[in-house]
Amino acid sequence: MWIKKRHVITNFLLRITLVPFMKIKYRLKLGKRYSFSDGSIIVSNHVTSMDQFMVGALIKQHTYIISTQDLFNHRFIGKLIFNLVGPISKEKSNPNDIVAIKNCIKVSKEKGNIVVFAEGNRSINGNLCIVDKSIAKLVKLLKKPLVIVNIVGGYGVEPRWSDKSRKGRLECFVKTVYPYQELENKDVDEIYDLIVKGINVDNYKYSSYKSRKKAEYLERVVYRCPKCGSLHTLHSKGNYLSCSSCNLKVKYNEDLTLSSEDQNFKFKYLSDWYKYQIDKLKKETFKEDEIIFKDEVKIYQPRLYKKKLLVGRGSFELYSKYFLFKLENEEIKLPLDEVKAITILGRKKLNIYHGKKTYQILGDTRLNFVKYMNAFYLLKGEDNDEFMGL
């Protein structure tokens, strides 16, 4: 049995403690609560660190979230989380993780409700990340109602790139419920379209968000100055982001727009700046022995239910054909064609999935890992501006 009585008890305790907390901290407005006693598949957009609790609060029964294995990479906390709430572990680098699929089937047969954050990542620029089609396949496989949830205002209240939340308004509600009878005659592509359209929220459309440090850590997302083209010259403080090379100064406003007194700055939203960076990368050609990006970092190897292992300290370099770790006592070369995926975790970690090994990279608190994501998937031939890794 996957579903345990302790899961239900924990869910109840979390709900009565966290919902009041979220209503105070985020001014959260929760929509109508629903009951799915025979189980369902709940799909939501993903914008804050508390999304799983908001979505869970909308459902009267306990919900089982599909979660990355990284949640369990701690000897004590990993086991505690699994025992108390029973999340379904999934390899982040593998959308068709057979073990995760089997566990979803098990939960579904026991009439459990499964929560999927279909993007696999919190939005980093306000736009919807790529949604893998395996989600639509799972709906067809499990033959349960499809529940579409929207979280509105989350990107403004708690942007992923920032260490500070803002005063604003946040809503979480069930947008649509599709009984499986309405889906059984639809193919995977049609169900996929319903999911993508259903969870696509315009994060730039809602309310205002107050903070005295609205722009701090924006350099975790933007790495190229749009005025002079320089890399790694952007630094944030308070409500402003400045370039040390050309003195461009950009303000991040309460309505999530960007503004500058410099007439050369043309971007209205962060997503526009993000797209500009990718367009510039697409036009560049790199020699095989040319360093594209380089940073000083610490390298770890995460281990399931164990403390992560320090591999070493040194430089992390990206070339057109490989990653290179130059550590104190060794060099580790990872050919790009052998790397299954890379993904950003939280705000300040990058995972590289190479064969059966995972390398986790941590750097300076302002280090930009987005540039590695963008460059890696372009070098691998991914022609999609919003791909962030699953």
C-alpha positions in Angstrom: 0.0 0.0 0.0 1.3 3.4 -1.0 -1.4 5.5 0.8 -1.0 5.5 4.6 -3.1 6.9 7.4 -0.1 9.0 8.5 -0.2 10.8 5.2 -3.7 12.0 5.8 -2.9 13.1 9.3 0.2 15.0 8.1 -1.8 16.6 5.3 -4.4 17.8 7.8 -1.8 19.3 10.1 0.0 21.0 7.3 -3.3 22.5 6.0 -4.4 24.0 9.3 -0.9 25.5 9.9 0.3 26.5 6.5 -2.9 28.0 5.0 -3.2 30.7 7.6 0.5 31.4 7.2 0.3 31.7 3.4 -2.8 34.0 3.8 -0.8 36.3 5.9 2.6 36.1 4.1 1.3 36.1 0.5 -2.3 37.6 1.0 -3.3 34.2 -0.5 -6.9 33.8 -1.8 -7.9 30.2 -2.1 -10.6 29.1 -4.5 -13.4 26.6 -3.9 -12.3 23.2 -2.5 -13.0 20.1 -4.5 -13.4 16.4 -3.5 -12.0 13.6 -5.7 -12.6 10.5 -3.6 -11.8 8.1 -6.5 -8.6 10.0 -7.4 -7.5 12.5 -10.0 -4.5 14.0 -11.8 -4.1 17.7 -10.7 -1.9 19.8 -13.0 -0.7 23.3 -12.1 1.6 26.0 -13.2 4.7 26.4 -10.9 5.8 29.8 -9.6 6.5 29.8 -5.8 8.2 27.5 -3.3 4.8 26.9 -1.6 2.8 25.8 -4.6 2.4 22.2 -3.5 0.8 23.4 -0.3 -1.6 25.8 -2.0 -2.7 23.2 -4.5 -3.1 20.6 -1.8 -5.3 23.0 0.2 -7.8 23.0 -2.8 -8.4 19.3 -2.5 -10.3 17.7 0.4 -8.4 14.4 0.2 -4.6 14.0 0.6 -2.6 14.7 -2.5 0.6 13.0 -3.7 3.0 15.3 -5.5 5.4 14.0 -8.2 8.7 15.4 -7.0 12.3 15.4 -8.1 14.7 13.0 -6.5 16.7 15.9 -5.2 14.1 16.3 -2.5 15.4 13.1 -0.9 19.1 13.8 -1.0 19.4 14.2 2.7 19.9 11.3 5.2 17.3 12.4 7.7 15.0 14.9 6.1 14.6 12.9 2.9 13.3 9.8 4.7 11.1 12.0 7.0 9.4 13.6 4.0 8.8 10.3 2.3 7.4 8.7 5.4 5.1 11.6 6.4 3.7 12.6 3.0 4.7 9.9 0.5 5.7 12.0 -2.6 6.3 10.2 -5.8 10.0 10.4 -6.7 11.0 11.1 -10.3 14.4 11.4 -12.0 14.6 15.1 -13.2 16.6 14.1 -16.2 14.1 11.4 -17.4 10.5 12.4 -18.3 9.7 8.7 -18.9 11.0 7.4 -15.5 9.5 3.9 -15.4 9.7 3.6 -11.5 7.8 6.9 -11.2 5.2 5.8 -13.6 4.7 2.5 -11.8 4.3 4.4 -8.5 1.7 6.7 -10.1 -0.3 3.7 -11.2 -0.1 2.3 -7.7 -1.3 5.5 -6.1 -4.1 5.8 -8.7 -5.3 2.3 -8.1 -5.6 3.2 -4.4 -7.7 6.2 -5.4 -5.1 8.7 -4.6 -4.9 12.3 -6.0 -1.6 13.0 -7.9 -0.2 16.5 -8.3 2.0 17.3 -11.2 3.8 20.6 -11.8 4.0 20.0 -15.5 6.8 22.5 -16.2 9.2 20.6 -14.0 10.6 24.0 -12.9 9.5 27.2 -11.4 9.3 30.0 -14.0 12.4 32.1 -13.9 11.4 34.8 -16.4 7.6 34.9 -15.9 6.7 32.8 -18.9 5.5 29.2 -19.0 8.4 26.7 -19.1 8.3 23.8 -21.5 5.6 21.1 -20.6 6.7 17.6 -21.5 4.1 15.4 -23.3 4.6 12.6 -20.8 2.1 14.4 -18.6 -0.6 13.9 -21.3 0.4 10.3 -21.7 0.0 9.8 -17.9 -3.5 11.1 -18.1 -4.4 8.6 -20.8 -2.7 5.8 -18.8 -4.4 6.4 -15.5 -7.9 7.2 -16.8 -8.7 9.7 -14.0 -10.2 13.2 -14.1 -7.8 15.9 -15.1 -7.9 18.9 -12.8 -6.3 22.2 -14.0 -5.1 24.6 -11.3 -3.9 28.1 -11.7 -1.6 30.0 -9.4 -2.0 33.7 -10.2 0.4 36.4 -8.9 3.0 34.0 -7.6 5.8 35.2 -9.9 5.3 38.8 -8.6 5.0 37.8 -4.9 8.0 35.4 -4.9 10.1 35.6 -8.1 12.4 32.6 -8.3 15.6 34.6 -8.9 15.1 36.7 -5.7 15.8 35.9 -2.0 13.0 38.2 -0.9 9.2 37.9 -1.2 7.1 41.0 -2.0 3.8 42.4 -0.7 1.2 41.6 -3.3 -1.8 39.5 -4.1 -1.8 35.8 -4.9 -4.6 33.5 -5.9 -4.8 29.7 -6.3 -7.9 28.0 -7.7 -9.2 25.1 -9.8 -9.7 26.5 -13.3 -11.2 23.4 -15.0 -12.2 19.8 -14.2 -12.2 17.4 -17.1 -14.0 14.1 -16.2 -12.1 11.3 -18.0 -15.2 10.5 -20.1 -14.5 13.9 -21.8 -10.9 12.8 -22.5 -11.0 9.2 -23.4 -11.7 9.9 -27.1 -9.0 12.6 -27.3 -5.4 11.7 -28.4 -2.3 12.6 -26.5 -1.7 15.8 -28.5 -5.2 17.1 -27.8 -4.9 16.4 -24.0 -1.4 18.1 -24.1 -2.9 21.2 -25.7 -5.6 21.3 -23.0 -2.9 21.2 -20.3 -0.6 23.8 -21.8 -3.4 26.3 -22.5 -5.0 25.6 -19.1 -1.9 26.3 -17.0 -0.5 29.2 -19.1 -0.9 32.2 -16.8 0.1 35.7 -17.8 2.3 36.7 -14.9 2.7 40.2 -16.1 -1.0 41.0 -16.1 -1.8 41.2 -12.4 -1.6 43.7 -9.6 1.5 45.4 -8.1 4.2 44.1 -5.8 5.9 46.2 -3.2 9.5 45.8 -2.0 12.5 48.0 -1.3 14.7 45.5 -3.0 12.7 44.6 -6.1 15.7 44.1 -8.4 18.1 42.4 -6.1 19.6 39.2 -7.7 18.2 39.9 -11.1 21.7 39.1 -12.4 20.9 35.5 -11.7 18.6 35.7 -14.8 20.2 38.3 -17.0 23.9 38.0 -17.9 24.3 40.2 -21.0 24.0 44.0 -21.1 21.7 45.0 -23.9 23.4 48.4 -24.4 27.1 47.4 -24.7 26.8 43.6 -25.0 29.2 42.9 -22.1 28.9 39.7 -20.2 29.0 39.4 -16.3 29.0 43.2 -15.8 25.5 43.5 -14.3 25.0 44.1 -10.6 21.7 44.6 -8.7 21.1 46.8 -5.7 17.7 47.8 -4.3 15.3 48.5 -7.2 18.0 48.9 -9.8 20.2 46.7 -12.0 23.4 48.5 -13.4 26.1 47.6 -15.9 29.7 48.4 -14.7 30.9 48.6 -18.3 28.6 51.2 -19.8 26.7 52.5 -16.7 23.3 51.5 -18.0 20.8 51.6 -15.1 17.5 49.8 -15.2 14.7 50.0 -12.7 12.5 47.0 -11.8 9.0 48.4 -11.1 6.1 47.4 -8.9 4.1 46.2 -11.9 7.0 44.0 -13.0 8.0 46.3 -15.9 11.5 47.5 -16.6 12.4 51.2 -17.2 15.5 53.3 -17.8 16.4 56.9 -18.5 18.7 55.5 -21.2 17.0 55.7 -24.6 19.0 52.6 -25.8 17.1 50.3 -23.4 14.0 49.0 -25.1 12.7 46.1 -23.0 9.4 46.3 -21.1 9.5 42.9 -19.4 12.2 40.6 -18.0 11.0 38.0 -20.5 12.0 40.3 -23.4 15.5 40.7 -22.0 15.7 36.9 -21.5 14.8 36.3 -25.2 17.4 38.9 -26.3 20.1 36.9 -24.6 19.1 33.7 -26.3 18.9 35.4 -29.7 22.4 36.7 -29.2 23.7 33.2 -28.3 22.1 31.7 -31.4 24.0 34.1 -33.6 27.4 33.3 -32.1 29.9 30.7 -33.3 32.4 29.1 -30.9 35.7 27.5 -31.6 36.2 24.0 -30.1 38.9 25.2 -27.7 37.2 28.5 -26.8 35.7 29.0 -23.3 32.1 30.1 -23.6 31.4 30.6 -19.9 33.6 30.1 -16.7 33.0 30.5 -13.0 34.6 29.5 -9.7 32.4 26.9 -7.9 32.1 24.0 -5.6 31.2 20.6 -7.1 29.1 18.0 -5.2 27.6 14.6 -6.0 24.1 14.2 -4.5 23.2 10.8 -3.0 19.8 9.4 -2.2 19.1 9.6 1.5 22.7 10.5 2.2 24.8 13.7 2.6 26.0 14.9 -0.7 29.7 14.2 -1.4 32.1 17.1 -2.1 34.0 16.4 -5.3 36.1 19.5 -5.1 36.5 23.3 -5.6 37.7 25.0 -8.8 36.6 26.4 -12.1 33.6 25.3 -14.0 34.0 25.8 -17.8 31.7 25.4 -20.8 33.1 24.7 -24.3 31.2 24.0 -27.5 31.7 20.2 -27.0 32.1 19.6 -23.3 31.9 20.8 -19.7 35.2 20.9 -17.8 35.8 20.9 -14.0 39.3 22.1 -13.2 39.7 21.1 -9.5 42.6 21.2 -7.1 43.8 17.7 -7.8 42.0 16.6 -11.0 40.2 17.6 -14.1 36.8 16.1 -15.1 35.6 16.4 -18.7 32.0 15.8 -19.6 31.3 15.6 -23.3 28.0 17.4 -24.1 26.7 14.4 -26.1 27.0 12.3 -23.0 25.1 14.7 -20.7 21.4 13.7 -20.6 20.3 17.1 -19.1 21.1 20.0 -16.9 18.7 21.9 -14.7 18.7 24.7 -12.2 17.5 23.8 -8.7 16.0 26.5 -6.6 17.9 29.8 -7.0 21.6 28.9 -6.6 22.3 25.3 -7.8 22.9 23.6 -11.1 22.6 19.9 -11.7 24.4 18.1 -14.5 23.2 14.6 -15.3 26.0 12.6 -16.9 25.5 8.8 -17.3 24.6 7.4 -13.9 26.2 10.4 -12.1 24.8 13.7 -11.0 27.1 16.7 -10.4 25.7 19.5 -8.4 27.3 22.9 -8.8 27.2 25.8 -6.2 28.8 29.1 -6.7 28.7 32.7 -5.5 25.3 33.9 -4.4 24.9 36.1 -7.5 26.3 33.5 -9.9 24.1 33.2 -13.1 23.4 29.6 -14.1 20.8 30.5 -16.7 23.6 31.2 -19.2 24.8 27.6 -18.9 21.2 26.3 -19.4 20.7 28.5 -22.5 24.0 27.7 -24.1 23.9 23.9 -23.3 20.5 23.4 -24.9 21.3 25.5 -27.9 24.6 23.6 -28.4 22.6 20.3 -28.1 20.2 21.5 -30.8 17.2 22.5 -28.7 15.4 25.2 -30.7 13.1 26.5 -28.0 13.6 29.8 -26.2 11.8 28.8 -23.1 13.4 25.4 -22.4 14.7 25.3 -18.8 15.3 21.5 -18.4 13.0 18.9 -16.9 
